[in-house]
């Protein structure tokens, strides 16, 4: 069960209600991309069953590694969930090992990925709405060649599943032609809001985690966040962060005290950065993992430019048990911790830091999570999505577009000699001279 | 060979020269912590040989995993170097596998670390100036118990090496008593400047990498950066970033296009954040890995609040070869890339992004590196250290202290019942009511 402790002023709660009404009334900017709001309650059992069936089939077939190809919203949700749910050292797997590809253009990374999978039984999940995004498309060419070379075309087709558009696009066409099974990315769900579609569900199921519990958690938060109520956690978070932004706090740091939430921070950065960072506005999203980063970013946060606030994800129960051993000699002077749980020390570090940062002029609010499991992750995903819609409407921007993402791509295509970009290429060459 | 392309104004170059003179003259604030300036040239062969001897001995003994215990500057340098130099999937190891501990207080992490090492032949490097920093001291109690339980006290002592103060402190006392071999953290080198002491050298050597080449690279950069010359790259970087800061660019993003440099970004964030983030001042350091994060932070960087600038680490040559396969059907429309190296696409993405961000109001400078290897990493480490000293003096702060790091610790100790903190504990309990 997830709770929040943000305390925005009445004025900002009112503003948040207004944005909430625009979102719930589905009459704001970008309102053709609101499909994510109903995913938890409305995802048909057939989709969930379909994901689980692929997971079972591949497990029975002896698949050892599933390569998940995707970038941005087609990468970060599954990556965040798997990092949160998996053993830190890859032990005690519940399902198939998942590795990612196509989320960068690194030659070394992809060559080393081929090293890794070459002796193993492999399956592939390729995720792309269009099938033409450079990074995943290039990676898929490489991985497809590898898998077809290993198994032949027919067997390879049974080991490749595509998550893509329902009717159009290169990946859909290819899937139909090659006989890949497909899952649909709904038209009204943008990439960064897609973790509860098969984009996230399929990789998470293949890795052996309970996607039904994930959706149940999200559905529970969907109900809570639909209430037009001043205790609505999405509303409170949206109100608080806009109030802080308007008061000059231009950087928000998402803080966690569990290293498994590192990639949850990356997912959150995309969600908020891409939804709000436009028209010269928006909070700059950063993330840290404490206590690790108290020994790196801690000094800055305590005493640097006073333009920061923090949102702390506080996990109440650890998944394992380990206590501090006693040392009769006590040379390190830590016997006052003997017999205490490490996580107790971690939580006291959290409370101590919260107070210290408050004293240093860094306001902070908290999102409390019972434990890290599928249900609670589902709650967290939906809470932050809903709050993001409200928050971006409060800021006055369209939460669901990303016009700035194209700028570098046009230059890149011109530099790479893509047909149709000849004039732009000439202009760039001129500029680089 | 590392190069930079920063173009600060004459005024800021002059200011940088003034700060350079203070640093070189060793008369600025914190000048009892300048030992790092001479490490590349003055590190005696005996230290390097000593690190390599431990590596050889443990390899011959069949050690499979070395647990490196440390936090902050006693963690990030080695972590950055090993992430940069190692195979993405842990294959083709040159030396012993290194895992880290004591850089957080997560109960799950440390319990899972014990799962991982329990069936393996283990050695330990424990790094702490005092031996009383909570995270590494707690982890060392746990790992020491494990290793002594496994091998008995005598054999355990041959598998534990401490990197600590030359004469004082809990870890030094314990080492003398138990017969651990030790390496010295010099008195005049602070944690975040310590990667070229045994703090970094020993773990890097144990992992099988060439620390002589690392020091040679650093020594080459030491010579270059000692020149009182307007082409000095450390001076140019320090001048450029202060000029940008004074013009309102309060966030610096360190950009890399190679996923192996992710933790180099973390090392850099500590170096700059902890050196400059004080007295209500300093650039907020953030880092991204492109093209991955172009699909998450890209929108914000292109069009969000105009308070950003970027420093790009540009790697000229990839360590592996992989080209884009041709596809006669060309459904994805990417045949204009057929036969091209992935890294070529990556570099065009880099150039395209540089121009797009410039057009979007995000100035960017570049640090060019020939390839990722020990020599170039040595150059990079020293370049950023030297520039940091100059830059912080330009900003007007002491680069070598970190007064703000203690604030949370005092609260934490009070909350954990540390003897001597009773009054503070009562005050905190009152405040939390």
Interface residues (C-beta under 8 A of the other chain):
Chain A: X71 X72 X73 X75 X76 X87 X88 X89 X91 X92 X99 X103 X104 X105 X106 X107 X108 X109 X110 X111 X112 X113 X114 X115 X116 X131 X132 X134 X135 X137 X138 X140 X141 X142 X145 X170 X171 X173 X174 X191 X192 X250 X251 X257 X258 X259 X260 X266 X269 X270 X273 X274 X276 X277 X278 X279 X280 X281 X282 X283 X284 X285 X286 X289 X290 X291 X292 X294 X295 X296 X297 X298 X299 X300 X301 X302 X303 X304 X305 X306 X307 X308 X318 X319 X320 X321 X322 X324 X325 X327 X329 X331 X332 X333 X334 X336 X337 X340 X341 X342 X343 X344 X345 X346 X348 X349 X351 X352 X353 X355 X356 X357 X359 X360 X402 X403 X404 X405 X407 X408 X409 X410 X411 X412 X413 X414 X415 X416 X417 X418 X419 X428 X431 X432
Chain B: X71 X72 X73 X75 X76 X87 X88 X89 X91 X92 X99 X103 X104 X105 X106 X107 X108 X109 X110 X111 X112 X113 X114 X115 X116 X131 X132 X134 X135 X137 X138 X140 X141 X142 X145 X170 X171 X173 X174 X191 X192 X250 X251 X257 X258 X259 X260 X266 X269 X270 X273 X274 X276 X277 X278 X279 X280 X281 X282 X283 X284 X285 X286 X289 X290 X291 X292 X294 X295 X296 X297 X298 X299 X300 X301 X302 X303 X304 X305 X306 X307 X308 X318 X319 X320 X321 X322 X324 X325 X327 X329 X331 X332 X333 X334 X336 X337 X340 X341 X342 X343 X344 X345 X346 X348 X349 X351 X352 X353 X355 X356 X357 X359 X360 X402 X403 X404 X405 X407 X408 X409 X410 X411 X412 X413 X414 X415 X416 X417 X418 X419 X428 X431 X432
